[in-house]
Amino acid sequence: MAHLRYRINPIDLNGHRYGVTIFIPKSLTVSPLKVQLPSWIPGSYMIRDFSKHLESFIAKPAGSKNKPIVVKKLDSHTWEIAAQGDVEVSYQVYAFDTSVRTAYLDQTRGFFNATSLCLNVLGASHLPCELELVKPLSKNSYDWSVETTLPARQVDRQGFGLYKAANYDTLIDHPVAMGQFQVVSWTSYGTPHRMVIQGLIDSVDQKQLAKDLKAICDAHIAFFDPVKPRAPFKQYCFIVNAVGDGYGGLEHRDSTVLLCKRDDLPYQGQNLKKHPAYEDFLGLCSHEYFHSWMVKRIKPRAFDPYRLDQKNHTGLLWLFEGFTSYYDDLQLLRSGRIDITRYLKRIEKTWNMVLRGPGRHKQSLSESSFDAWTKYYQMDENTPNAVVSYYAKGSLLALALDIKIRDHTKQKQSLDDVMRHLWEMYQLTEAGMAEDDFDRAIEFVIGPSFTKTWMQMKSDYVDGMKDIPLDSLLTSLGLKVALKESLPSEHPETAKQLLGIRVTTQQGWVKLTHVLDGGLAQQAGLAAGDYISSINGERATSGRLDHLLTQLVQKLSRGQAVKVVAYRHEQEFIATFQARSDIAACQPKQYTISVK
């Protein structure tokens, strides 16, 4: 069968450029031949215009030194080629983005998602592909190796050479990393797993990582197939880039790419009970691994297939991301990586974060899902005031629904049964979920007697903007739920929440990054982007800010007004905070959750 062949060559490590060549046989060319680079990558719902990094685009007859073929650019990411036979398209891609979404190349490592490098030949995306990875010529990279889950066809001991993909969608779902790695390996229910880590200075505790990751992966596999646990892939790889400061993940069918701080990882001799960042890292691993079932296989119908040249809107991200966020923490508990106290603290953190966001009263979960492309993934200074996170509130909805199902069925069923049903349906049909398929799944699994309860929850918390009453739901489980008794005058972070501000420092100045609706700072006339010069006559610096903010709150509660000198657009102005006798009542609600 005719196939496309891509050659990826790290040609310029210092200049951060890959050379890419595509061989397109005559039998695959149509008139006119069109090629297109994706505008976004599945799992990250924002148009990113990867084509902006393409340089020196040339098409010519394959194997010939003839003059280049005429190329017409149709839009920012699509080209039309006047081809008459076999065609060779070549170009360079600038790659210097450390994120999990794009491509990177320097003297220490290489990484790419094919969505950033490999053009899609329109009309031929269903055909097999070959990918040739060329070894860099630099002496600094003589000991580099390749890590990817693409099936190898003919490679050397370091992994450079030919790989194969069933089609273009498969090609772009296998990220590739090159360089030196620390490797952690384990087996979960007969399936080989590994974590490969770049960017480390010291050796990680590989034994601890293998123990924890195996427990998490075992829990996920057994969750979806409890009778005869088996993974839906032949291998799985966590590709990790460890940096000084960073965090993120992107799911793929049998791998994930993670970005984390070096300090987040475990090292010999550490007391992991006092290492919450490692707990967060395991939560990230759990989240992306769950996606191997939920979104990479079970997916919204709007993503079936992905249309990579345009936005793919769905109102279901509260389900696919929010419910995944619920289970990533729950599986940490079930796998024994955290205890019940730590689990409740994680719920408490998410719950309080949602309650602090004014945007929860302006945007529903379904709207947040649908508008992810333009709002959630394009955050600005007003985002907290206008947006609710379908991750965070979606996870709270899953918790509430789980409690409701357990109560309705007298503990005989749970949300687990609904999720397994979705997995069974996918294996039968391999079809994407319609917007109302989750409603039907609940009715089928839990029964018609529960439908009214769910539809009311959906009306209130998915399509509506009501707060989820977790206080009463958690109390019904026998847990202790209480309002935090934290005085703004004693805790700087509580003072910032009361004032409704988020800050950073910039060239020695205190800058407001966000000013929340209804907060005292907004009432005083401050706005995001303002620079604070002084508070009550004292200069505001990063070292003094916490003290000055707690003093500000104390003065307001004692009946004193406070003046703040600030700059906006290089112009000085004074914002006056008026005394408030009810200042404690202005504080956003925050809860604690504990075992009685």
DRENMARLUM-575625 format. One record per residue (C-alpha): residue number from 1; x, y, z. Coordinates in steps of 0.05 Angstrom, whole numbers. Example, Ala and Ser with C-alpha at 12.3 -4.5 7.8 and 13.67 -1.06 7.14 Angstrom:
ATOM   pos     east    north       up
ATOM     1      246      -90      156
ATOM     2      273      -21      143
END
This chain:
ATOM   pos     east    north       up
ATOM     1        0        0        0
ATOM     2       25       70      -17
ATOM     3       46      110       43
ATOM     4       72      179       63
ATOM     5      142      186       91
ATOM     6      165      240      138
ATOM     7      238      254      155
ATOM     8      253      294      218
ATOM     9      324      320      223
ATOM    10      349      361      282
ATOM    11      392      404      237
ATOM    12      408      464      281
ATOM    13      412      452      356
ATOM    14      439      522      370
ATOM    15      386      555      326
ATOM    16      331      508      351
ATOM    17      309      484      283
ATOM    18      284      418      256
ATOM    19      289      403      182
ATOM    20      227      367      157
ATOM    21      218      331       91
ATOM    22      155      296       66
ATOM    23      156      247        8
ATOM    24       88      243      -26
ATOM    25       81      190      -80
ATOM    26       46      206     -145
ATOM    27       -8      154     -130
ATOM    28      -29      196      -70
ATOM    29      -30      263     -104
ATOM    30      -95      294     -125
ATOM    31     -103      356     -167
ATOM    32      -90      403     -136
ATOM    33      -47      374      -80
ATOM    34      -60      408      -13
ATOM    35      -21      402       52
ATOM    36      -39      432      119
ATOM    37       -9      439      188
ATOM    38      -57      432      247
ATOM    39      -79      495      282
ATOM    40      -86      461      350
ATOM    41      -67      398      386
ATOM    42     -119      350      416
ATOM    43     -125      359      492
ATOM    44     -107      433      491
ATOM    45     -168      471      467
ATOM    46     -140      534      436
ATOM    47     -121      554      365
ATOM    48      -45      560      368
ATOM    49      -26      571      295
ATOM    50       34      524      296
ATOM    51       49      544      224
ATOM    52       78      610      248
ATOM    53      143      573      262
ATOM    54      151      544      191
ATOM    55      208      571      149
ATOM    56      237      560       79
ATOM    57      178      522       50
ATOM    58      197      488      -16
ATOM    59      164      434      -60
ATOM    60      199      399     -117
ATOM    61      196      334     -158
ATOM    62      221      278     -113
ATOM    63      292      255     -126
ATOM    64      304      312     -175
ATOM    65      346      375     -177
ATOM    66      294      409     -221
ATOM    67      266      477     -204
ATOM    68      217      480     -146
ATOM    69      144      469     -160
ATOM    70       97      527     -155
ATOM    71       66      532      -86
ATOM    72        6      575      -69
ATOM    73      -10      592        3
ATOM    74      -85      587       14
ATOM    75      -87      610       86
ATOM    76      -41      614      147
ATOM    77      -33      538      151
ATOM    78      -53      509       83
ATOM    79      -11      504       18
ATOM    80      -31      483      -52
ATOM    81       23      449      -94
ATOM    82       20      443     -170
ATOM    83       45      371     -170
ATOM    84       50      325     -230
ATOM    85       86      265     -200
ATOM    86      123      244     -137
ATOM    87      132      305      -93
ATOM    88      183      324      -39
ATOM    89      163      380        8
ATOM    90      215      408       54
ATOM    91      217      464      106
ATOM    92      246      482      173
ATOM    93      211      491      239
ATOM    94      235      536      295
ATOM    95      226      497      360
ATOM    96      240      531      427
ATOM    97      177      520      468
ATOM    98      185      481      533
ATOM    99      110      467      539
ATOM   100       80      398      530
ATOM   101       41      421      468
ATOM   102       92      439      415
ATOM   103      166      426      398
ATOM   104      234      440      428
ATOM   105      307      432      407
ATOM   106      373      454      436
ATOM   107      441      424      454
ATOM   108      412      383      512
ATOM   109      348      353      485
ATOM   110      297      348      430
ATOM   111      222      340      435
ATOM   112      163      346      388
ATOM   113       90      332      377
ATOM   114       79      317      304
ATOM   115       23      369      302
ATOM   116       79      422      304
ATOM   117      123      390      251
ATOM   118       86      344      204
ATOM   119       40      370      149
ATOM   120      -25      332      136
ATOM   121      -34      313       63
ATOM   122     -108      329       53
ATOM   123     -145      270       25
ATOM   124      -91      221       46
ATOM   125      -95      227      122
ATOM   126     -125      157      127
ATOM   127      -64      124       95
ATOM   128       -3       93      130
ATOM   129       57      137      147
ATOM   130      130      126      160
ATOM   131      171      172      205
ATOM   132      246      174      198
ATOM   133      284      204      257
ATOM   134      354      228      238
ATOM   135      409      228      290
ATOM   136      437      297      304
ATOM   137      507      308      277
ATOM   138      529      350      337
ATOM   139      583      319      381
ATOM   140      541      341      441
ATOM   141      487      292      421
ATOM   142      527      229      406
ATOM   143      497      194      467
ATOM   144      425      215      454
ATOM   145      370      163      450
ATOM   146      298      165      428
ATOM   147      236      155      470
ATOM   148      168      146      436
ATOM   149      111       96      434
ATOM   150      109       97      358
ATOM   151      120       26      332
ATOM   152      191       18      306
ATOM   153      204       -9      237
ATOM   154      279       -5      231
ATOM   155      319       33      284
ATOM   156      388       31      314
ATOM   157      406       17      386
ATOM   158      392       89      405
ATOM   159      324       90      372
ATOM   160      340      132      310
ATOM   161      312      106      245
ATOM   162      244       87      217
ATOM   163      178       85      253
ATOM   164      108       70      227
ATOM   165       39       97      239
ATOM   166      -28       71      215
ATOM   167      -50      140      193
ATOM   168      -40      214      206
ATOM   169      -83      215      269
ATOM   170      -39      159      297
ATOM   171       25      196      277
ATOM   172        6      259      315
ATOM   173      -15      220      378
ATOM   174       56      195      393
ATOM   175      103      250      420
ATOM   176      177      240      410
ATOM   177      233      257      458
ATOM   178      308      255      444
ATOM   179      367      263      491
ATOM   180      390      232      556
ATOM   181      339      203      605
ATOM   182      332      174      673
ATOM   183      285      114      663
ATOM   184      237       83      712
ATOM   185      203       17      691
ATOM   186      148      -27      718
ATOM   187       93      -73      695
ATOM   188       19      -63      709
ATOM   189      -25     -124      696
ATOM   190       23     -151      645
ATOM   191       32      -86      606
ATOM   192      102      -53      606
ATOM   193      103       18      632
ATOM   194      160       68      638
ATOM   195      174      139      659
ATOM   196      230      175      622
ATOM   197      256      240      653
ATOM   198      298      295      622
ATOM   199      328      357      653
ATOM   200      350      326      718
ATOM   201      413      346      756
ATOM   202      410      292      810
ATOM   203      385      221      807
ATOM   204      313      211      827
ATOM   205      290      156      874
ATOM   206      272      107      819
ATOM   207      248       54      867
ATOM   208      198      102      900
ATOM   209      173      127      833
ATOM   210      164       56      806
ATOM   211      126       35      870
ATOM   212       79       94      869
ATOM   213       66       96      794
ATOM   214       53       21      791
ATOM   215        2       27      847
ATOM   216      -33       84      810
ATOM   217      -33       50      742
ATOM   218      -57      -16      773
ATOM   219     -115       22      805
ATOM   220     -136       54      740
ATOM   221     -133      -10      699
ATOM   222     -172      -49      752
ATOM   223     -222        8      756
ATOM   224     -244        2      683
ATOM   225     -238      -74      679
ATOM   226     -247     -100      750
ATOM   227     -263     -173      731
ATOM   228     -204     -184      685
ATOM   229     -159     -123      689
ATOM   230     -123     -106      625
ATOM   231      -97      -42      595
ATOM   232     -124      -17      529
ATOM   233      -53       -7      502
ATOM   234        8      -51      492
ATOM   235       56       -4      527
ATOM   236       53       63      563
ATOM   237      104      118      572
ATOM   238      105      180      617
ATOM   239      152      230      582
ATOM   240      174      281      635
ATOM   241      212      346      625
ATOM   242      238      370      692
ATOM   243      253      445      695
ATOM   244      265      499      747
ATOM   245      193      523      746
ATOM   246      135      493      706
ATOM   247       75      448      710
ATOM   248       29      415      660
ATOM   249        9      352      623
ATOM   250      -20      330      557
ATOM   251      -52      263      545
ATOM   252      -42      214      487
ATOM   253      -70      145      474
ATOM   254      -12      106      503
ATOM   255       33      160      531
ATOM   256       32      228      564
ATOM   257       78      288      565
ATOM   258       89      321      633
ATOM   259      124      385      654
ATOM   260      145      392      727
ATOM   261      194      426      773
ATOM   262      256      385      790
ATOM   263      238      396      863
ATOM   264      171      361      852
ATOM   265      204      294      842
ATOM   266      227      246      898
ATOM   267      300      239      916
ATOM   268      336      192      964
ATOM   269      329      210     1037
ATOM   270      268      255     1030
ATOM   271      209      251     1077
ATOM   272      154      246     1026
ATOM   273      100      259     1079
ATOM   274      128      330     1080
ATOM   275      133      336     1005
ATOM   276       64      359      980
ATOM   277       93      377      912
ATOM   278      108      303      899
ATOM   279       35      287      917
ATOM   280       14      339      865
ATOM   281       60      307      814
ATOM   282       29      238      826
ATOM   283      -39      271      819
ATOM   284      -18      298      751
ATOM   285        6      229      730
ATOM   286      -60      199      753
ATOM   287     -100      252      715
ATOM   288      -65      242      648
ATOM   289      -65      166      655
ATOM   290     -141      166      667
ATOM   291     -147      204      601
ATOM   292     -123      142      564
ATOM   293     -194      117      574
ATOM   294     -232      182      583
ATOM   295     -222      229      523
ATOM   296     -170      189      483
ATOM   297     -219      131      474
ATOM   298     -285      151      504
ATOM   299     -292      220      473
ATOM   300     -344      273      455
ATOM   301     -375      263      387
ATOM   302     -350      333      370
ATOM   303     -279      303      370
ATOM   304     -296      244      326
ATOM   305     -258      258      284
ATOM   306     -215      316      306
ATOM   307     -218      375      257
ATOM   308     -150      405      268
ATOM   309     -160      467      225
ATOM   310     -217      495      268
ATOM   311     -246      498      337
ATOM   312     -283      434      358
ATOM   313     -336      458      407
ATOM   314     -368      412      459
ATOM   315     -407      426      522
ATOM   316     -379      363      555
ATOM   317     -311      383      581
ATOM   318     -340      385      652
ATOM   319     -348      310      643
ATOM   320     -284      293      607
ATOM   321     -238      339      646
ATOM   322     -278      350      710
ATOM   323     -295      278      724
ATOM   324     -223      259      707
ATOM   325     -201      310      759
ATOM   326     -246      276      810
ATOM   327     -218      208      796
ATOM   328     -145      229      794
ATOM   329     -147      245      868
ATOM   330     -194      188      885
ATOM   331     -146      138      853
ATOM   332      -89      166      895
ATOM   333     -130      147      956
ATOM   334     -152       80      929
ATOM   335      -81       62      909
ATOM   336      -55       79      979
ATOM   337      -12      137      956
ATOM   338      -48      185     1004
ATOM   339      -91      173     1065
ATOM   340     -162      198     1078
ATOM   341     -138      261     1113
ATOM   342      -95      282     1053
ATOM   343     -152      264     1005
ATOM   344     -201      309     1043
ATOM   345     -150      365     1042
ATOM   346     -147      360      966
ATOM   347     -223      364      961
ATOM   348     -222      422     1010
ATOM   349     -171      460      968
ATOM   350     -211      451      904
ATOM   351     -277      470      937
ATOM   352     -250      534      968
ATOM   353     -216      553      903
ATOM   354     -283      548      866
ATOM   355     -319      588      920
ATOM   356     -268      645      914
ATOM   357     -282      655      840
ATOM   358     -336      707      823
ATOM   359     -339      677      753
ATOM   360     -379      618      780
ATOM   361     -440      663      783
ATOM   362     -432      686      710
ATOM   363     -415      623      672
ATOM   364     -443      552      675
ATOM   365     -403      489      668
ATOM   366     -433      475      600
ATOM   367     -415      546      577
ATOM   368     -346      539      606
ATOM   369     -336      475      566
ATOM   370     -362      505      501
ATOM   371     -323      569      508
ATOM   372     -258      537      530
ATOM   373     -226      559      464
ATOM   374     -235      633      476
ATOM   375     -242      640      552
ATOM   376     -209      584      593
ATOM   377     -149      576      547
ATOM   378     -141      651      536
ATOM   379     -140      676      607
ATOM   380     -131      749      623
ATOM   381     -138      795      684
ATOM   382     -214      787      683
ATOM   383     -216      711      679
ATOM   384     -231      698      753
ATOM   385     -290      746      747
ATOM   386     -319      715      684
ATOM   387     -300      641      682
ATOM   388     -312      579      723
ATOM   389     -263      521      716
ATOM   390     -295      459      686
ATOM   391     -237      421      717
ATOM   392     -249      444      788
ATOM   393     -324      452      792
ATOM   394     -332      391      746
ATOM   395     -294      349      797
ATOM   396     -339      375      853
ATOM   397     -400      356      811
ATOM   398     -372      286      803
ATOM   399     -363      281      878
ATOM   400     -434      305      890
ATOM   401     -463      257      839
ATOM   402     -424      199      868
ATOM   403     -452      214      937
ATOM   404     -523      220      909
ATOM   405     -518      154      871
ATOM   406     -491      117      932
ATOM   407     -547      145      976
ATOM   408     -601      130      924
ATOM   409     -579       58      915
ATOM   410     -563       46      989
ATOM   411     -489       38      973
ATOM   412     -501      -16      920
ATOM   413     -479       28      862
ATOM   414     -435       89      851
ATOM   415     -409      135      797
ATOM   416     -358       80      783
ATOM   417     -412       38      751
ATOM   418     -432       94      704
ATOM   419     -360      106      682
ATOM   420     -350       32      669
ATOM   421     -413       31      628
ATOM   422     -385       87      585
ATOM   423     -322       45      575
ATOM   424     -363      -16      556
ATOM   425     -404       25      506
ATOM   426     -341       52      474
ATOM   427     -312      -18      465
ATOM   428     -377      -39      431
ATOM   429     -386       21      385
ATOM   430     -321       62      385
ATOM   431     -367      121      373
ATOM   432     -362      189      405
ATOM   433     -411      211      458
ATOM   434     -469      257      440
ATOM   435     -483      316      486
ATOM   436     -539      277      521
ATOM   437     -508      208      522
ATOM   438     -486      216      595
ATOM   439     -559      227      615
ATOM   440     -578      162      581
ATOM   441     -520      125      614
ATOM   442     -543      146      683
ATOM   443     -614      125      669
ATOM   444     -591       58      641
ATOM   445     -543       42      698
ATOM   446     -576       73      759
ATOM   447     -648       68      735
ATOM   448     -705      114      716
ATOM   449     -720      128      789
ATOM   450     -655      169      793
ATOM   451     -665      207      728
ATOM   452     -704      264      761
ATOM   453     -649      274      813
ATOM   454     -594      276      760
ATOM   455     -633      323      713
ATOM   456     -644      371      771
ATOM   457     -570      369      787
ATOM   458     -554      381      714
ATOM   459     -602      440      711
ATOM   460     -573      470      775
ATOM   461     -499      457      768
ATOM   462     -483      442      694
ATOM   463     -531      487      656
ATOM   464     -542      532      716
ATOM   465     -495      569      762
ATOM   466     -515      547      831
ATOM   467     -462      528      882
ATOM   468     -459      453      896
ATOM   469     -481      441      968
ATOM   470     -421      400      988
ATOM   471     -428      420     1061
ATOM   472     -493      380     1069
ATOM   473     -471      324     1023
ATOM   474     -405      312     1059
ATOM   475     -438      317     1126
ATOM   476     -486      262     1104
ATOM   477     -425      217     1097
ATOM   478     -407      228     1170
ATOM   479     -352      278     1156
ATOM   480     -341      342     1195
ATOM   481     -350      405     1153
ATOM   482     -337      473     1184
ATOM   483     -325      544     1162
ATOM   484     -253      566     1169
ATOM   485     -242      612     1227
ATOM   486     -185      653     1198
ATOM   487     -180      726     1215
ATOM   488     -158      770     1156
ATOM   489     -117      812     1204
ATOM   490      -74      751     1222
ATOM   491      -64      716     1155
ATOM   492      -38      753     1094
ATOM   493      -69      705     1044
ATOM   494     -136      713     1078
ATOM   495     -127      788     1075
ATOM   496     -114      784     1000
ATOM   497     -177      742      991
ATOM   498     -218      793     1030
ATOM   499     -189      851      990
ATOM   500     -200      811      926
ATOM   501     -130      818      898
ATOM   502      -76      775      867
ATOM   503       -7      805      862
ATOM   504       62      797      832
ATOM   505      126      838      835
ATOM   506      156      872      774
ATOM   507      221      910      775
ATOM   508      212      925      849
ATOM   509      139      946      843
ATOM   510       78      910      870
ATOM   511       31      898      812
ATOM   512      -42      876      817
ATOM   513      -52      818      768
ATOM   514     -125      808      785
ATOM   515     -178      848      822
ATOM   516     -240      806      838
ATOM   517     -311      830      830
ATOM   518     -342      852      896
ATOM   519     -276      855      933
ATOM   520     -255      914      975
ATOM   521     -200      932      926
ATOM   522     -249      939      869
ATOM   523     -295      980      913
ATOM   524     -237     1026      928
ATOM   525     -224     1037      854
ATOM   526     -164      992      841
ATOM   527     -159      951      778
ATOM   528     -116      896      749
ATOM   529      -51      924      722
ATOM   530      -45      978      775
ATOM   531       22      987      810
ATOM   532       18      999      885
ATOM   533       66     1052      909
ATOM   534       46     1059      983
ATOM   535       -5     1036     1033
ATOM   536      -24     1083     1090
ATOM   537       38     1124     1077
ATOM   538       88     1066     1076
ATOM   539      123     1044     1012
ATOM   540       96      978      986
ATOM   541      151      927      971
ATOM   542      148      852      962
ATOM   543      181      842     1030
ATOM   544      133      888     1066
ATOM   545       69      874     1028
ATOM   546       40      819     1072
ATOM   547       50      862     1134
ATOM   548       19      923     1102
ATOM   549      -42      885     1077
ATOM   550      -57      855     1145
ATOM   551      -48      925     1176
ATOM   552      -96      953     1124
ATOM   553     -150      903     1144
ATOM   554     -138      916     1217
ATOM   555     -147      991     1208
ATOM   556     -211      982     1167
ATOM   557     -240      937     1222
ATOM   558     -223      990     1274
ATOM   559     -262     1043     1236
ATOM   560     -204     1076     1200
ATOM   561     -202     1092     1126
ATOM   562     -137     1075     1089
ATOM   563     -107     1110     1029
ATOM   564      -68     1072      977
ATOM   565      -24     1108      926
ATOM   566      -22     1073      859
ATOM   567       -3     1084      787
ATOM   568      -45     1067      725
ATOM   569      -18     1081      655
ATOM   570       40     1118      688
ATOM   571       -7     1166      724
ATOM   572      -12     1170      799
ATOM   573      -79     1166      835
ATOM   574     -105     1152      905
ATOM   575     -152     1095      923
ATOM   576     -188     1101      990
ATOM   577     -210     1040     1029
ATOM   578     -270     1059     1072
ATOM   579     -277     1032     1143
ATOM   580     -321      970     1148
ATOM   581     -354      948     1212
ATOM   582     -376      884     1178
ATOM   583     -309      867     1149
ATOM   584     -310      795     1173
ATOM   585     -375      784     1134
ATOM   586     -340      807     1070
ATOM   587     -293      748     1072
ATOM   588     -308      692     1022
ATOM   589     -333      628     1052
ATOM   590     -279      575     1062
ATOM   591     -289      506     1090
ATOM   592     -250      452     1126
ATOM   593     -265      378     1118
ATOM   594     -243      325     1167
ATOM   595     -261      257     1195
ATOM   596     -303      261     1258
END
